[in-house]
Amino acid sequence: MDIAYPTAATARFPFLPSALILLPFFMPRSIRVHPEHRQTVALALERNGFLTQGDLAAHLEIALSTVSNFFRGVNVSIAKFEEISEALGLEPRTLIQAEAVETSSSSTSEALPTTFYAYDEGWVGRDDLVTELTTQVQETCRLTLITGIAGVGKTALAERLLLALSDFGTPLRENFDAQDRTADFGSFAARLLEKLGQTVTPSDRTETSQLLARLLQALQTHRRLLLIDSLEELLQGNEQEGWSEFQDEGFLAFFQQVLSAEAFQSRIILTSQELPTQLLAYGSRYRTLWETTLLTGLSALEQLTLFGKTGLAIRPEAAGRDYLVRIGKAYEGHPLALRIIAGEIGSRPFFGDVIAYWNRYGPEIEAVETAIAEAAAGQMSGAEDKWRLDRFTRTLRLNVRRRLEQTFERLQRDAKFAYVLLCEASVYRCAVPEAWWLSHLEYWDCNEATALAALDALKDRFLVEEAIFQGDYTLRQHTLIRSISLEHLSRLDQIA
């Protein structure tokens, strides 16, 4: 008879089923409440004197999002699972997802699930867009380009599409935002061919044209889904013409032949902060095979749903609901910024107390609201505004500002006059006529053609938003973009 000897895992987590611990290849790092026990844990909250999940989070001094995940049946770490269960007076063993043992003992030869970097349980909204894009890809669309400013959710949407298109099998993926990812076409093609099971010798890597032909052949004849993330890293600005073009012409040739091929079984999803205008010009000939989608912020309802998913109270009678609405509006529904803020509200020292968070940081939101109200009253210029939506907390600086600053750095490097125009036009609090923007470049000795090229560069990078207001064509900046461009405006005199 086999003897089950105690292990470090059984000593640390005695409530785990032994089948989970004794499997040599499996030691779970996280577990979740079984759906049958969701009502049990909900009743235990009030029974143990906690009026809200935030109260429990504060009592245990753990993030509200973790507590919320526990109650929603989403995986949490084993240690947190045990800690929350004990605080509720419940036996952890009885709450564990029953299917965990059966799932863990399945064949290890099965393909591992796709790793997602942005899409997770916090995903909200975009349902109609996912349905629309999924249908297009399943029909004739060979190239789908998802565009928008940093942090707006391009990668998350692309990963959501991977799930919806799972019938294509395990997807291929290339992320050019990764520091170790070389951006030449030869290396890109070699990596994909190897992922497709083909051998690529050192001598093969020097024959770019042959690699292109082999990759196209493989994707033409096999039904695969390819996600290429951060396409902007492959582009370079053209100061004279204003547009962005590929650094390596091999990529342009690849995409052109994907569109022009008589038959093509695979599908490609791209994300980018910049429009590859060479590809746009070519793609206009193949309208049914090519789709470009500009991603914007979440709607007001989606913003509240996002806050609710982290455990924050969003019921109409909730004390902090109006503050959450104001925060969402100030950020124009920017998903990354709102998720960062939701995480901050749910963590130490606020533990879900929206009012306390507002008392600490509310003036930053009110500064934006005041400027917008003054603009509506006729005070459209505000060069002295001190907006700090990107940086009023350390977490925002690390996660939001840093990503947007990379956009500004590329712009300054690749299209100087576009960078100058963005900074100069940050004085406007609202949408104003295009001529007002272009007038700022007159002081920089820009002729009309150069000025228009600079404006085109901003449009291609989604750093300017176009709108028709009272019959006039107008331009404006997203509140997050304006927060950064105002700061850059203060040091614009350092530009040669």
N, C-alpha and C positions, 0 to 999 in steps of 0.2 A: 504494500500500500504506500502511495506517495505521501510524504509528510510536508505540510506547508509551514516552513520555518518563518518566524517573524522577520520582518525587514524593517529598514529605516522608515519606509513609507507607512507600514502598518502602525508603527509607533507614533508617527507624527499625525496621521490621519486615520484613526481607528474606525471612523464611521464609513469609510469607503468600502464598497463591496470587495471581497477578497479577489474576485475574478479580475477586477481591474488592476489590482496591485501585483498579482502573481504573474500576469502576462509579462514576459521579459522585454517585449518590444513596446509596451504601452504603459506610460504613467501619465495620466491626464494632468494638465496644468490648470484646467478650469472645468467647472461643472455648472449645472443649472437646475432650477426647480422644475419638477415634472408638471405638465399642464394640469393634471388632476389636483395638484396641491396649490395652485395659484390662489384660490379662494381661501385656503387654509392660512397662508401667510398674510393675506390681506386682513383677515379677521384678527390674527395674532397681533397686528400692529396696534390697533386700538385697545385690545385687551391688555396690552403691556404698558399702556399709558402714553403712547406716542400718537399725537394728533395727526402728524404728517410724516411722510418719508424723510423730509428735511430734518424733523426733530430726531429721528433715529440716526440719520447721518451725523448730526451734530453730537449726539450722545456717544457714538462710536468713533467720532473724528475721522471719518472716511468720506470720500467724495459722494455727493448725492447721486451722480450718474451710476456709481457702483450699486448703491441701494436700489435705484430705479431699475437697473438691469436685473437684479435679484428678483424683484417683484414681478417683472415682466417675463421671467423665464429665459432671460438671456445669460449666456455664460459669464461667470465671475471666477476669480481665482479661488482655489480650494480654501485658502486661509480666510479670505473674506466671507466665503459661503458659510464656513463654520462659525465665524464671529457673529454674523448677522443672525444665523439660526439660533444661537445661544441667547442673544439679546431678546429674541422673540419667544424664547422658552420652547423651541421646537427641536426635535431630534433630526440632525442633518441627514442621517441614513434614510429616513422615510421620505425626504423631500427630493432626493436625487432623481434625475431623469432616468426612468426605468430602462429605456432603450440603450443606455450607454454601454452596458456590458455586451449586448448583442452586437452593437455597431463596432465596438472595439475589437471584437473577436473575428470580424470578417477578414477575408483574405487580404493579405498585405500586398498581393500582386495587383490589386485594383489601382487605377490611376489616382494619384493624389489630387485633391481639389485645387482649383486655380487660386493662387495667392493674390489677394486684393490689397491695394495700398491706400485706397481712398474710399471705396464703397464699403459700408458696414451697417450695423443696426441703426445708426443715426440717420440713415437716408430718409428723406421726405420728399413728397411731391414729384413733379416732372412725369407723371403717369402718362399723360396724353403724348408727350414728346417721345417717351420710350416706345410707346405703341407705334407711333408714326415712323420713327427711325427703324425699328425692328422690321416693320412691314417693307420699307424701302430696301433694306439690306437683303431680306429674303427674296425680293423680287429681282430688280435689275441693278440696284445701286452698288457699284464696285468700290467706290471711294466715298467715305463719309468723313467730312472734316468738321470737328467740333471746336469752335473758337470762343474767345472771351478773355477777360482780364484774369490775372493770377488769383487763385483761390475761389473762383466762381463755381467750381464743381465739374470741370471738364473731364478730369480723369475718373471721378466717381461716376459720372454719366456713362463714360465709355465702358467702365467695368460692369455697370448695371446692364449694358447692352450685351456684354459677354455672357451674362447669365441668361438673358432672354434668347440668345442665339446659341444655346448650348448644343443644339443639334449639329453644329459644325464640328463638334469634338473639342478636345483640349486646344485652347487658343495659343497662337504664337505671340510673343510680346517683345518689343524693343522700347526701352525708356532712355531717351537721350538726355534726360536731366541727371542721370546717374554719372558721378564723377569718373568712374572707370570705363565709361562707354565711349569708344572712339567714334568720331563722327564722319569718317570717310566711307564712301559707298562700298568699297571692296570689303572692308571689315564687317559692315552691316550684312552684306550678302553672304559672306562666309559663315557668320554666326547663324543666320536663318537656315542655310543649307545643312549645317550640322544638326540643328534642331529637327530638321526634316529627315534626319537619318543618313544624309549623304556625307561622303568623305571629301574633305578639302585639304589638299597637300600644301606645303609651303610654296611650291611653285605655282599652284592654282591661284593663290592669293594675289599674285602679281598680274594676273590676267583678268582685269576688271570686266572687259567685254564678255568674256566667257562666263564669269560669275553671274553677270546680268542675265545672259541667255539661259543658264541653268536654273536660276531662281524663278524667272518668268515661266519656264517650262513646268517647274514643280508646282507653282501656284495655279497655273492654267489647268493642269490635269488632275489636281487633287483639291478637294473641297475643304479649305482651311480658313480660319478667321485670324487675321493679323491686326494687333493693336500697336500703333506707333505713337508713343507719348512724347510730348514736348518737342514737336517738330520745329519750333522756333530756334532751337539750338543748332539746327542745320542751315539757318538762313543768315544772310548778312545784308546790311542796309546799303542802299545806293543813294548817296547824298544828292546827286544831280537829278535823278528821276524820282526819288522819294520812296520807291518800293523796296520790298525785301526779296532777295533772290537766293538760290541755293549756292552754298559755298562749293559743293562738289556737284558738278553737272550730271554725275551718274544717277543721283536721286531723281532729277528732272526726267532723265531718259527712262528710268524705271517707271515712274508714275504715268508718263506719256504712253508707254507701251501697255501698261495695265488698262488704260482707257481705250486704246486703239485696237487691242487684240480682238480678233473675230469672236473668240469665245474665252471666258475666264471664269473658272468655277469658284475661286476664292473671293473673299471680301476683306477690305482693309478699312480700319477705323483710325483716324488721325486726331490728335489734339494739338492745339497750337495757340499761343498768345499773339501770333502774327500771321497775316495772310501771305502765303507764297504766291505772289502775283503772277509769276511765270506760269505756275500751274493753273491759276484761275483763268488766265487768258486761253490756255490750251483746253481746259476743261469745259469752256463755254460751248465747244463743238459737240460735247457728249452729255447733254443735259439730263438724260435719263440714267446715266451711269455715274453721276457725280452729284453730291449734295453737300452744301455748306450750312451749318447751323450755328448761329450766334447765341451763346448761352448768357442769360442775364440773371439777376437776383431772384430769390424766392418771393412768391406772392405774400401778402399780409397773412393769409390763412396758413400758408406753408411755414412762415416764420414762427408763428405760435406753435404749430405742430412740432417743429424742431425743438423749441424750448421745452415742450411737454415731454418729448421723448427722453430728455435728460433728467426728468423727474420734477421739473419746475411746475408750480401750480398755474394753470392757464384757464381755469374755469372762469366764467364771467364775473363771479363774485370774489375771485382771488385778489388779495390785497395788492399784490405787485403786478397784476396783469397789465395795467395801463402803462407801467414803466417798460415792460417787455415790448409792448407795441411800439412805444417811442424809440426804443433802442433799435428794433428791427427797421423802422422807417428811416432813422438817421443813417443806417448802414446800407439802405436800399436793398435789403434782403441778401447781402453778401454772405454766402453760407459759411465760409471759413471763419470770418470774423465773428459771426453769431455763435458758431459752435465753440469758439475760444471763450467768448463771454459767458455762454451757458455753463461751460466747464468751470470757469472762475467763480460764478455764483454758487455752483454746487459744491465747491471745495472749501478748504480752510481759508479764511476764518468765517465765511458767510454761510456755508452749509445749507444753501437753498433760500436764504433770506434775501429776496429781491430788493426789499425796501432798504436794507442795510447797504447793499451794493450800490443802490442809487444814491443814497446819502453820501457815499464815498466818491463815486465817479459821475454822478448825474450832471454836474456842471459841464463836463466835456460834451455831453449830448445836448444840453441846453444851449451851449455856444453855437452849435450847428443849427438848432431850431431857431434861435434868435436871428442869425444871419439870413436864413431862408425867409423868415417872416419880413425882415427889413428889405430884402430883395423884392418881395412881392409888393411892398409898399413904395417901391421906387428906388431904393438904395442898392443898386445892382453891383456896385464896386465895393470891394472890401479887402484891399491889399494888406491891411493890418490884422485881418482875422487870424486867430491862433487856433486852428483846428488841429486836433491830435488824435483823431479816430484810429490811426494806425499804431499808436504808441503810448497811450495813457496808462497801460500796465505793462509789466515785464513780459508777460505771456504774449500779449499782442505784438510787442516789439520783436520777439523771437519768431513768431509764427506768421504774422501778417505783414508787418513792415519789411522784414528781411526779404520776403518773396517779391513784394512790389518794388523794392529798391533794386532788385536785379533787373527788372524791366526798365527802370530809369537809367541804370548803368549802361545797358545795351543801347538804349536810345541815344544817350549822350555820345557813345562811342561811334555808332553807325550813322546817325542822322542829327548832327549838331543843331541845325536850325529848327528841326522838329522839337528837339529838347528845349530850346530857347522859347519857342512858341508855346509849348505846354506850360512852362513856368510863368511866362508873361501873362498868359490868359487866365492863370489861377486867380487873378484879381477879381474875376467875375463870379458872383455868388449864384448865378442862375443862367439859363439859356439866353444867349444874345446873338445878334446877327453875325454871320461869318466875317463880314467886313471889319467888325470890331476886333476880332481875333487877328486878322491879317495886318491890321494897322500897326500892331506892335512890332512887326518885323521891319517896318520902315526905318526904325532907329538903328537897325543892325545892317543897314546897307544891303538889304535883300531886294532883288528885282522881283517882279510879279511871278515869273515862272518858278523861281526858287522858293518863294513863299507858298505857292500852291503845292509844290512838291513836298514841302515840309508838312503842310496840312494833310496831304495824302498819306504821308508816313504815319501820322497820328491815327488816322482812320484805319489804316491797315493793322495797327496794333491795338485798336479798340480803346484808345486812351482819350477819345473824344466821342461824345454821343450826339447824334443828329436828331432833330425834332422839328416839326412844323408847329409854330406857335402864333396864333392869330393870323394865319395866312403867310407868315414869314418863315424862311429856312433859318434855323438857329443851331448853335453849338453849345455844349455844356460839358462839364467834367463830373464824373462820379464822385461822390463825397469822399471816398477813400483816396482816389487819385488826387483830388484837390488838397487833401490834408498833407500829402507828400510834396506836391508841386509848389505849395505855398512856402514850405520850408526851403526847397531848392531855390525859389525866387530870391530869398534873402541872401544867397551867395552866388547869384548869377553873374555878378561883376567879376568873378574869378575866371570866367570863361574867356579864352583868348579870342 
